[in-house]
Amino acid sequence: MTQNIRQSIDGDGIAVLLIDVVDRPMNVVTPDFLRELESCVDQLAANAAVRGAIVASAKTSFMAGADIKDMASMFERDEAGFTEDYDPNAEPGEIAVEAEEPAAEEEAQG
């Protein structure tokens, strides 16, 4: 189980991912939420007993969108030539950032 997503699998192999972003009145997409969602999906995909999945909200609305501050910082990192390597085993808030390697063609031109 993660902090923002509760996961269960019934006897018929149907998984339920119940989204409930903590400390927020509405569910929003944050980097932590995306890491948790990726981890949950990876776990379900690796489980041969899972035949399908339902994604639902524990709140009255499903999802409000993304936190604009979080999105802006992700775009700034992308524009600076960095990519994020999401590690499902990382601690919340911990992101491994690696500089992208220039393509061989770009090196030959420059």
KACOR-V570445 format. One record per residue. N is the residue number from 1. D_FIRST is the distance of its C-alpha to the first C-alpha in Angstrom with 1 decimal. Layout:
n->[N,N]
d_first->[D_FIRST,D_FIRST]
//
This chain:
n->[1,2,3,4,5,6,7,8,9,10,11,12,13,14,15,16,17,18,19,20,21,22,23,24,25,26,27,28,29,30,31,32,33,34,35,36,37,38,39,40,41,42,43,44,45,46,47,48,49,50,51,52,53,54,55,56,57,58,59,60,61,62,63,64,65,66,67,68,69,70,71,72,73,74,75,76,77,78,79,80,81,82,83,84,85,86,87,88,89,90,91,92,93,94,95,96,97,98,99,100,101,102,103,104,105,106,107,108,109,110]
d_first->[0.0,3.8,6.9,8.5,6.8,5.6,6.1,8.8,11.9,15.3,18.3,19.9,17.3,16.3,12.7,11.8,9.9,10.4,11.3,11.9,13.0,13.5,17.1,18.5,20.6,19.8,17.0,18.4,17.7,17.4,17.0,13.6,12.5,14.3,12.7,9.1,10.7,12.6,9.9,8.3,12.0,13.0,10.7,12.1,15.5,15.6,15.0,18.6,17.8,16.2,19.3,18.1,15.5,15.8,14.5,15.2,15.2,14.6,17.7,21.3,21.4,19.3,19.5,22.3,22.4,22.0,22.8,26.3,26.3,23.2,24.8,28.2,27.0,25.4,28.8,30.7,29.0,29.7,33.3,33.8,33.1,29.6,26.6,23.0,21.2,17.5,15.8,12.1,12.4,14.3,13.7,13.4,16.9,18.0,19.6,22.0,25.1,27.9,31.3,32.2,35.1,38.2,39.3,42.3,44.4,43.7,44.7,47.9,48.8,48.1]
//
